[in-house]
């Protein structure tokens, strides 16, 4: 029986880390979205980047566009990691993946110690626009340009759209089709971030994350649009890095002692 490739990409650590941050990218993004994060996090934090199927090193098409199947597989893989205090960070679609994974892990008796989310309306709020995955190519490219997450030079590069848009559409379908299931709030502090000029997520929508935690809720505005500007990205990394140093050692995710 062939074992499915892991979706987790741990960054090499110089010594035994004291905490782990698992990162989930936006629609169309992958592990490379977090390539610059290890330096910001420091040596005490292990960075695990999630690489969903259809990305650079997963050429097979994803068999499902339903988040439940993705989250169940992620739960299995995360629980096989060495035991460490753990936090999740997700941006846009990644915020919903991280949130549902935290609830799935709760059913197994474990949970992250922190949940960091950005660029996504709260899970219980309905889709406030037409489904993005169904947009025609010119409209979808215009949307990408408005979000500010893609270099404008790429949008006009021949062949780029044919390579990138199928993965983006598959991810957007996951996001558009998301159905919130009412459950008790997480006993996990939630830290929410929003670009102060994000055209896709309102302040009220990001503040709605407050209802999904029975612990602390912290909101931090960042500079920039949906994907923040450089100052906003730096501030995001600093805020998360500082919070990672406060994770309680009694709250760990994984199956075996870390070595």
C-alpha positions in Angstrom: 0.0 0.0 0.0 1.5 3.3 -1.1 1.6 6.1 1.5 0.3 9.5 0.3 3.0 12.2 0.2 3.0 14.5 3.3 1.5 17.9 2.9 3.8 19.3 5.7 7.0 21.0 5.0 9.1 21.5 8.2 11.9 24.0 7.9 15.3 22.8 9.1 16.0 23.7 12.7 19.4 24.5 14.1 18.5 23.0 17.5 15.5 21.5 19.3 12.7 24.1 18.9 10.4 25.0 21.9 7.3 25.7 19.7 5.9 25.0 16.3 4.0 27.3 13.9 1.9 25.6 11.1 1.1 28.0 8.3 -1.7 27.8 5.7 -1.6 29.8 2.5 -4.2 31.8 0.6 -6.1 30.5 -2.4 -3.5 29.6 -5.1 -0.6 29.8 -2.6 1.6 27.1 -1.2 4.5 26.5 1.1 6.7 29.0 -0.8 4.4 31.8 0.6 6.2 31.4 3.9 9.8 31.1 2.6 11.0 34.2 4.4 9.4 33.4 7.8 12.1 31.3 9.5 14.4 34.3 10.0 11.6 36.3 11.5 10.5 33.5 13.9 14.0 32.7 15.2 15.7 29.5 16.1 13.2 28.6 18.9 10.2 28.1 16.6 9.9 25.3 14.1 8.0 26.5 11.0 5.8 23.9 9.2 4.4 25.1 5.9 1.4 23.3 4.4 1.6 22.3 0.8 -1.8 21.2 -0.5 -2.0 18.9 -3.6 -1.7 20.5 -7.1 1.2 22.7 -6.0 4.8 22.6 -7.2 5.7 19.2 -5.9 2.2 17.6 -6.0 1.3 17.3 -9.6 -1.8 15.1 -9.0 -5.1 16.9 -9.0 -6.9 17.2 -5.8 -9.8 14.7 -5.8 -12.1 16.9 -3.7 -12.9 20.5 -3.4 -14.6 20.0 0.0 -12.7 21.3 2.9 -13.8 18.5 5.2 -11.7 15.9 3.4 -8.7 18.2 3.3 -8.9 18.9 7.1 -9.3 15.3 8.0 -6.1 14.4 6.2 -4.3 17.4 7.7 -5.4 16.3 11.1 -3.9 12.9 10.6 -0.6 14.3 9.4 -0.3 17.0 12.1 -1.0 14.5 14.9 2.0 12.4 13.6 4.4 15.3 14.2 6.7 15.2 17.3 4.9 16.7 20.3 5.4 20.5 20.7 3.4 23.6 21.8 1.8 24.6 18.5 0.0 27.5 16.9 -1.7 27.9 13.5 -1.6 30.8 11.1 -3.8 31.0 8.0 -4.3 33.8 5.5 -7.6 34.1 3.6 -8.6 30.5 2.6 -5.8 29.4 4.9 -7.6 31.0 7.9 -10.6 28.8 7.4 -8.4 25.7 6.9 -6.6 26.5 10.2 -9.9 27.1 12.0 -11.6 23.9 10.9 -8.4 22.0 11.6 -8.3 23.3 15.2 -11.9 22.1 15.6 -11.1 18.8 14.1 -8.1 18.3 16.4 -10.3 19.2 19.4 -12.3 16.1 18.6 -9.1 14.1 19.1 -8.4 15.7 22.5 -5.7 18.2 21.3 -5.6 21.7 20.0 -3.2 24.5 19.0 -2.4 27.0 21.7 -3.0 30.0 19.4 -4.9 30.6 16.2 -3.7 33.5 14.0 -6.0 34.4 11.1 -5.9 37.2 8.5 -7.6 38.4 5.4 -10.8 36.3 5.9 -14.3 37.0 7.1 -15.4 35.1 10.2 -16.4 31.5 9.5 -20.1 32.0 10.3 -20.6 34.9 7.9 -22.0 34.2 4.5 -20.4 34.8 1.2 -21.0 38.5 0.4 -20.1 38.4 -3.3 -20.6 36.2 -6.4 -18.5 32.9 -6.3 -15.0 33.8 -7.4 -14.1 30.4 -8.8 -16.8 30.9 -11.5 -15.5 34.2 -12.8 -14.2 34.2 -16.4 -10.5 34.7 -16.9 -10.5 38.5 -17.5 -12.6 39.0 -14.4 -10.5 36.7 -12.3 -7.3 38.4 -13.4 -8.8 41.8 -12.6 -9.7 40.5 -9.1 -6.1 39.3 -8.5 -4.8 42.7 -9.5 -7.2 44.4 -7.1 -6.1 42.2 -4.2 -2.4 43.2 -4.8 -1.1 39.7 -4.3 0.3 39.1 -7.7 3.0 41.0 -9.5 1.3 43.0 -12.3 4.0 41.8 -14.7 2.9 38.2 -14.2 -0.7 38.9 -15.1 0.4 39.7 -18.7 3.0 36.9 -19.0 2.1 34.4 -21.7 1.1 31.0 -20.3 1.2 32.1 -16.7 -2.6 32.1 -16.3 -3.0 28.7 -17.9 -0.5 27.3 -15.3 -1.8 29.1 -12.2 -5.5 29.7 -12.6 -6.6 26.0 -12.4 -5.0 25.7 -8.9 -6.5 29.1 -7.9 -10.0 28.1 -9.1 -9.8 24.8 -7.2 -8.9 26.7 -4.0 -11.5 29.4 -4.6 -14.2 26.6 -5.0 -13.1 25.2 -1.6 -13.6 28.7 -0.1 -16.8 29.5 -2.0 -18.4 26.2 -1.0 -17.5 26.4 2.7 -20.4 25.7 5.0 -20.1 26.7 8.6 -21.1 24.1 11.2 -22.1 25.5 14.5 -20.0 24.2 17.4 -18.9 25.6 20.8 -16.2 28.3 20.6 -12.6 27.1 20.7 -10.8 27.4 24.1 -7.9 28.9 22.1 -7.0 32.6 21.9 -7.6 34.0 18.4 -5.5 36.8 16.9 -7.0 38.4 13.8 -5.2 40.7 11.3 -6.6 42.8 8.5 -5.0 45.1 5.9 -6.3 48.6 6.5 -7.1 48.9 2.8 -8.3 45.3 2.1 -11.2 45.6 -0.4 -12.4 42.0 0.2 -12.8 41.9 4.0 -14.5 44.6 6.1 -13.6 45.5 9.7 -16.9 44.0 10.9 -16.2 40.8 9.1 -12.7 40.3 10.6 -14.0 41.3 14.1 -16.6 38.5 13.8 -13.9 36.1 14.6 -14.4 37.1 18.3 -17.4 34.9 18.7 -15.3 31.7 17.9 -13.1 31.8 21.0 -14.0 31.4 24.6 -10.5 32.7 25.4 -8.8 36.0 24.4 -9.4 37.8 21.2 -6.9 40.2 19.8 -7.3 42.3 16.6 -4.4 44.1 14.9 -4.7 46.3 11.8 -1.9 46.1 9.3 -0.9 48.4 6.5 -1.8 47.5 3.0 -4.4 45.7 1.0 -5.5 42.1 1.1 -1.9 40.8 1.2 -0.5 43.8 3.2 2.5 45.9 2.2 6.0 45.2 3.3 5.6 47.2 6.5 2.4 45.2 7.2 4.0 41.9 6.5 6.9 42.7 8.8 4.5 43.8 11.6 2.6 40.5 11.2 5.7 38.4 11.5 6.9 40.3 14.5 3.6 40.0 16.3 3.3 36.3 15.7 7.0 35.7 16.6 6.5 37.5 19.9 3.4 35.5 20.7 5.0 32.2 19.9 7.5 32.7 22.8 4.5 32.7 25.2 2.9 29.4 24.3 2.3 27.2 27.3 4.4 24.0 27.3 1.4 22.1 28.7 -0.5 22.5 25.4 1.1 20.4 22.8 0.1 18.8 19.5 1.8 15.6 18.2 2.3 12.0 19.1 5.8 11.7 20.5 8.3 13.8 22.6 10.3 16.2 20.4 14.0 15.3 20.0 
